[in-house]
Amino acid sequence: MNYTKERPVTHIKTGNRYYLIDFVVNATNGDREGDDMALYMNENEILFVRNTAEFWEKFEEVYDRLEK
């Protein structure tokens, strides 16, 4: 599956680049069912999910620094 790399984020601790794909809902029938989750990938297009609040504690968005 091809995902776009339109929304880059950086892991605050390591500086590694990832890409935020979308937000999804956890549907695992466990304690975290219904939690909002961030779906993201690394440069090798390996997918990850993390609780949205935890995601924003660990990552920050990369903004285009070239302003006209």
ABEGO torsion letter per residue (X at the ends): XBBBAABBBBBAAAGBBBBBABBBBBAAGBAABGBBBBBBBBAAGBBBBBBAAAAAAABBBBBBABBX
